[in-house]
Amino acid sequence: MTQSKLFTQVIDCLKLEAEAVAQTAARLRPAEVERALTLLRECRGKIVVVGVGKSGNVAQKIAATLTSTGTLAVYLHPSDALHGGLGVVTSEDVVVVISNSGETDEILSMLPYLKHRRVPIIAIIGNLRSTLAARSDVLVDASVEKEACPLGLAPTTSTTVALAIGDALAIALMQCKELTPEAFALNHPAGRLGKRLMLRVSDVMHGGAQNPTTKPDAPLLEVVRAISRGGLGAVNVVNDNGQLIGLITDGDLRRTLERGELSDLAHLTSAHVMTRTPITTTPDTLAYDALRVMEDRPSQISVLPVVDERGACVGLIRLHDIVRSGL
């Protein structure tokens, strides 16, 4: 088969599945969708998503999407359910079953035990005249005219439609619950969005014994040693009460050496070199906001002193620290 024919097959498959999703959107009845969403929204327990084979893969993804968007959900394989896994289902749960045929043996075998627990069953189903359809409380029509598979055997279009319906229900629930970006981030702490909304300056700053400081009357050589010991490219200048009064960076030292005479260097102190009232941040500030403070200015800065509500210097944060955190 030529490359052009293979390319055409890929495009045809995409078009077929996209058209199937569009047809599903036009075919769904408001009453069935609203009934399903009401059950899911008012569920006092968790959503148990069930499926076998490729539908099982879809069910796992739907459960993961529900959980990550603020609705507690778990995946349950029917075979596991019949061998003890059914214990995860309580009377306060809602069960969502994904099935194209509606006649899968493992699913039909577990239905009586779900009914015994009096849990409502929502079927995302391809065959509205199936046994599963007859025994479910709510039917969401996921039928398709044909699979993208040329043999009509491999679940392709049907699983795409079922997945799209699951995503749509999850997003609708997310909006019903008015999930905020902050709440979403709580479930995604390792992602970039989660870090932007959760990671604080205190999480990445150099504080305590790692906070490099010096006094305003410290000789220039002592300042150089303090910066070298800290290894952060800067040192905070504090008074006797620990309050920040200035900042000295490697750049400040370099500019001082360029401007001054060698004979004058022995008389210079921190107070002569430091940047007075530098831009600062606080431990509770989002690290992403601190990053913006450093970058969104005509002349970028690479370090920020960290002060508490009393003006006491509690640390130093570098641009490098924030970037290394994954922001």
PLY file of the C-alpha trace (Angstrom):
ply
format ascii 1.0
element vertex 327
property float x
property float y
property float z
element edge 326
property int vertex1
property int vertex2
end_header
0.00 0.00 0.00
1.35 3.42 -0.97
2.07 6.21 1.50
-0.68 8.36 -0.01
-3.27 5.64 0.56
-2.14 5.15 4.14
-2.41 8.89 4.74
-5.92 8.87 3.27
-6.91 6.03 5.59
-5.72 8.00 8.62
-7.71 11.08 7.56
-10.81 9.00 6.80
-10.61 7.37 10.23
-10.35 10.72 11.96
-13.27 12.12 9.99
-15.39 9.06 10.70
-14.81 9.24 14.45
-15.29 13.02 14.53
-18.60 12.67 12.67
-19.71 9.98 15.09
-19.09 12.28 18.06
-20.98 15.08 16.31
-23.90 12.75 15.61
-23.93 11.69 19.26
-24.12 15.31 20.38
-27.11 15.86 18.09
-28.82 12.63 19.13
-28.60 12.81 22.93
-31.87 13.61 24.66
-31.80 16.38 27.28
-33.82 14.31 29.75
-31.35 11.40 29.83
-28.32 13.66 30.17
-29.94 15.74 32.91
-31.00 12.61 34.79
-27.46 11.23 34.60
-25.94 14.52 35.76
-28.43 14.78 38.63
-27.47 11.32 39.89
-23.76 12.10 39.58
-24.03 15.52 41.16
-26.13 14.36 44.10
-24.06 11.23 44.74
-23.07 11.18 48.40
-20.51 8.43 47.91
-18.32 7.88 44.87
-18.75 7.13 41.20
-17.88 3.52 40.33
-17.05 3.18 36.64
-17.27 -0.30 35.12
-16.16 -1.71 31.80
-14.49 -4.72 30.16
-11.81 -4.84 27.48
-11.46 -1.63 25.49
-14.53 -0.28 27.28
-12.65 -1.01 30.49
-9.78 1.17 29.27
-12.29 3.93 28.57
-13.85 3.43 32.00
-10.47 3.82 33.68
-9.86 7.09 31.86
-13.31 8.44 32.73
-12.79 7.56 36.40
-9.43 9.34 36.35
-10.94 12.42 34.69
-13.79 12.57 37.21
-11.41 12.31 40.15
-9.02 14.94 38.82
-11.88 17.39 38.23
-13.35 17.18 41.71
-15.63 14.12 41.65
-14.42 11.04 43.54
-14.46 8.04 41.20
-12.92 4.57 40.98
-12.68 1.94 38.27
-13.98 -1.55 38.99
-13.44 -4.53 36.70
-16.53 -6.82 36.70
-14.44 -9.98 37.15
-12.73 -8.49 40.18
-16.12 -7.37 41.46
-17.39 -10.95 41.48
-14.35 -12.07 43.48
-14.45 -9.59 46.33
-14.06 -6.27 44.56
-17.78 -5.62 44.91
-17.04 -4.63 48.49
-15.94 -1.22 47.21
-19.52 -0.41 46.19
-21.76 1.14 48.84
-25.42 2.15 48.85
-24.39 5.81 48.53
-22.50 5.26 45.26
-23.52 5.62 41.62
-22.36 3.07 39.06
-21.54 4.04 35.49
-21.24 1.10 33.09
-19.50 1.46 29.72
-20.56 -1.12 27.14
-21.12 -1.10 23.40
-23.04 -4.36 23.11
-24.76 -4.29 26.49
-24.46 -8.08 26.56
-21.01 -8.64 28.06
-21.21 -11.69 30.34
-19.04 -10.29 33.14
-21.15 -7.13 33.36
-24.47 -8.96 33.28
-23.26 -11.29 36.00
-22.61 -8.45 38.42
-25.87 -6.56 37.79
-27.98 -8.52 40.34
-25.47 -7.75 43.08
-25.47 -4.06 42.19
-29.27 -4.09 42.33
-29.07 -5.73 45.75
-27.09 -2.70 46.95
-29.76 -0.40 45.46
-27.24 1.72 43.60
-28.42 3.61 40.52
-26.86 2.43 37.28
-26.04 4.79 34.42
-25.24 2.96 31.19
-23.18 4.64 28.47
-24.26 2.10 25.93
-24.25 1.34 22.22
-27.20 -1.07 22.13
-30.37 0.44 23.57
-32.23 -2.88 23.26
-29.72 -4.92 25.21
-30.05 -6.66 28.56
-27.89 -4.01 30.23
-30.08 -1.26 28.81
-33.19 -2.92 30.22
-31.66 -3.20 33.70
-30.15 0.29 33.95
-31.75 3.35 35.50
-30.42 5.85 32.97
-29.32 5.27 29.40
-26.89 7.55 27.61
-26.96 6.69 23.92
-23.43 5.93 22.67
-24.48 4.00 19.56
-22.50 4.36 16.33
-23.27 3.43 12.75
-19.99 1.63 12.18
-16.53 1.15 13.61
-13.53 2.81 11.98
-11.95 -0.64 11.82
-12.27 -1.85 8.18
-13.34 -5.28 9.47
-15.96 -3.71 11.70
-14.55 -5.66 14.64
-12.03 -3.61 16.64
-13.69 -1.13 19.03
-12.69 2.25 17.60
-15.52 4.66 16.84
-17.60 3.22 19.68
-14.88 3.72 22.28
-14.19 7.25 21.01
-17.85 8.16 21.45
-18.05 6.58 24.91
-14.91 8.43 25.99
-16.25 11.73 24.63
-19.49 11.27 26.55
-17.57 10.50 29.75
-15.43 13.59 29.31
-18.52 15.72 28.66
-20.22 14.47 31.84
-17.07 15.08 33.88
-16.69 18.64 32.59
-20.37 19.38 33.20
-19.99 18.15 36.79
-16.87 20.26 37.18
-18.86 23.33 36.17
-21.80 22.38 38.40
-19.45 22.21 41.36
-17.79 25.50 40.33
-14.35 23.97 40.63
-11.74 26.74 40.90
-8.25 26.63 39.41
-6.91 26.43 42.98
-9.05 23.39 43.78
-8.02 21.80 40.48
-4.38 22.41 41.35
-4.77 20.51 44.64
-5.26 17.35 42.57
-2.37 18.19 40.22
0.54 19.22 42.46
3.18 17.86 40.11
1.82 19.58 37.01
2.85 23.05 35.92
-0.58 24.50 36.70
-0.57 22.90 40.13
2.85 24.31 40.91
1.87 27.78 39.74
-1.14 27.79 42.02
0.33 25.96 45.01
4.12 26.37 45.22
5.11 29.15 47.63
8.31 31.12 48.00
8.86 29.36 51.34
8.99 26.02 49.48
12.01 26.95 47.37
13.77 29.80 49.16
17.05 29.57 51.07
16.21 30.28 54.70
17.48 29.58 58.18
21.18 28.68 58.20
21.19 28.92 54.38
20.12 32.57 54.44
23.32 34.57 53.68
23.46 37.80 55.69
25.93 40.48 56.65
25.87 43.70 58.70
26.00 47.21 57.16
29.41 47.93 58.70
31.00 44.71 57.43
34.22 45.31 55.40
34.06 44.63 51.68
36.27 41.54 51.96
33.87 40.06 54.52
31.01 40.69 52.11
32.86 38.80 49.38
33.43 35.89 51.75
29.77 35.87 52.80
28.63 35.68 49.17
31.15 32.91 48.46
30.04 30.90 51.50
26.37 31.20 50.60
26.94 30.25 46.97
23.80 32.17 45.92
25.40 35.12 44.20
24.04 37.60 46.76
23.88 38.45 50.44
21.20 40.18 52.50
22.27 43.15 54.62
20.45 43.24 57.97
20.53 45.44 61.06
20.96 44.24 64.63
17.25 43.37 64.80
17.49 41.13 61.73
15.50 43.51 59.55
16.47 43.84 55.91
18.11 47.15 54.98
19.83 46.22 51.73
21.02 43.61 49.22
24.42 43.03 47.67
24.81 40.91 44.55
27.80 39.78 42.52
26.89 42.53 40.08
27.02 45.17 42.82
30.53 44.05 43.76
31.68 44.07 40.15
30.32 47.56 39.52
31.96 48.81 42.74
35.34 47.45 41.65
34.95 48.99 38.20
34.15 52.44 39.55
36.51 52.67 42.55
40.21 53.04 43.07
42.11 50.10 44.49
43.25 52.19 47.46
39.63 52.99 48.40
38.45 49.38 48.57
39.86 48.79 52.06
37.56 51.48 53.45
34.34 50.26 51.84
31.63 48.48 53.85
28.36 46.79 53.04
26.54 50.09 53.42
28.61 51.62 50.59
27.90 48.79 48.16
24.39 47.59 48.91
21.19 48.36 47.07
19.01 50.08 49.64
15.33 49.12 49.99
15.56 46.35 47.37
12.51 44.69 45.87
11.41 41.90 48.21
8.94 39.08 48.47
7.34 37.14 51.32
7.33 33.44 52.27
3.60 33.09 51.48
3.87 34.63 48.02
3.32 32.21 45.16
6.64 31.26 43.61
5.15 32.02 40.20
4.32 35.58 41.31
7.89 36.01 42.56
9.09 34.85 39.16
6.96 37.48 37.48
8.38 40.17 39.79
11.89 39.18 38.71
11.17 38.98 34.99
8.41 41.50 34.21
10.57 44.61 34.44
12.87 46.55 32.11
15.96 45.22 33.90
15.55 41.67 35.13
16.76 40.65 38.58
17.86 37.20 39.57
17.43 37.24 43.37
14.84 38.49 45.84
15.26 38.92 49.61
12.42 37.27 51.53
10.98 39.19 54.48
8.18 38.43 56.93
5.34 40.71 58.03
7.66 42.48 60.51
10.29 43.23 57.89
12.67 40.62 59.25
14.86 38.98 56.62
14.05 35.26 56.54
15.67 34.13 53.32
16.72 34.63 49.73
15.16 33.21 46.58
16.84 32.98 43.19
15.38 32.85 39.71
17.31 29.60 39.32
15.49 28.07 42.31
12.08 28.80 40.80
13.01 27.53 37.34
14.48 24.35 38.84
11.19 23.70 40.65
9.50 23.12 37.30
7.59 26.37 36.91
0 1
1 2
2 3
3 4
4 5
5 6
6 7
7 8
8 9
9 10
10 11
11 12
12 13
13 14
14 15
15 16
16 17
17 18
18 19
19 20
20 21
21 22
22 23
23 24
24 25
25 26
26 27
27 28
28 29
29 30
30 31
31 32
32 33
33 34
34 35
35 36
36 37
37 38
38 39
39 40
40 41
41 42
42 43
43 44
44 45
45 46
46 47
47 48
48 49
49 50
50 51
51 52
52 53
53 54
54 55
55 56
56 57
57 58
58 59
59 60
60 61
61 62
62 63
63 64
64 65
65 66
66 67
67 68
68 69
69 70
70 71
71 72
72 73
73 74
74 75
75 76
76 77
77 78
78 79
79 80
80 81
81 82
82 83
83 84
84 85
85 86
86 87
87 88
88 89
89 90
90 91
91 92
92 93
93 94
94 95
95 96
96 97
97 98
98 99
99 100
100 101
101 102
102 103
103 104
104 105
105 106
106 107
107 108
108 109
109 110
110 111
111 112
112 113
113 114
114 115
115 116
116 117
117 118
118 119
119 120
120 121
121 122
122 123
123 124
124 125
125 126
126 127
127 128
128 129
129 130
130 131
131 132
132 133
133 134
134 135
135 136
136 137
137 138
138 139
139 140
140 141
141 142
142 143
143 144
144 145
145 146
146 147
147 148
148 149
149 150
150 151
151 152
152 153
153 154
154 155
155 156
156 157
157 158
158 159
159 160
160 161
161 162
162 163
163 164
164 165
165 166
166 167
167 168
168 169
169 170
170 171
171 172
172 173
173 174
174 175
175 176
176 177
177 178
178 179
179 180
180 181
181 182
182 183
183 184
184 185
185 186
186 187
187 188
188 189
189 190
190 191
191 192
192 193
193 194
194 195
195 196
196 197
197 198
198 199
199 200
200 201
201 202
202 203
203 204
204 205
205 206
206 207
207 208
208 209
209 210
210 211
211 212
212 213
213 214
214 215
215 216
216 217
217 218
218 219
219 220
220 221
221 222
222 223
223 224
224 225
225 226
226 227
227 228
228 229
229 230
230 231
231 232
232 233
233 234
234 235
235 236
236 237
237 238
238 239
239 240
240 241
241 242
242 243
243 244
244 245
245 246
246 247
247 248
248 249
249 250
250 251
251 252
252 253
253 254
254 255
255 256
256 257
257 258
258 259
259 260
260 261
261 262
262 263
263 264
264 265
265 266
266 267
267 268
268 269
269 270
270 271
271 272
272 273
273 274
274 275
275 276
276 277
277 278
278 279
279 280
280 281
281 282
282 283
283 284
284 285
285 286
286 287
287 288
288 289
289 290
290 291
291 292
292 293
293 294
294 295
295 296
296 297
297 298
298 299
299 300
300 301
301 302
302 303
303 304
304 305
305 306
306 307
307 308
308 309
309 310
310 311
311 312
312 313
313 314
314 315
315 316
316 317
317 318
318 319
319 320
320 321
321 322
322 323
323 324
324 325
325 326
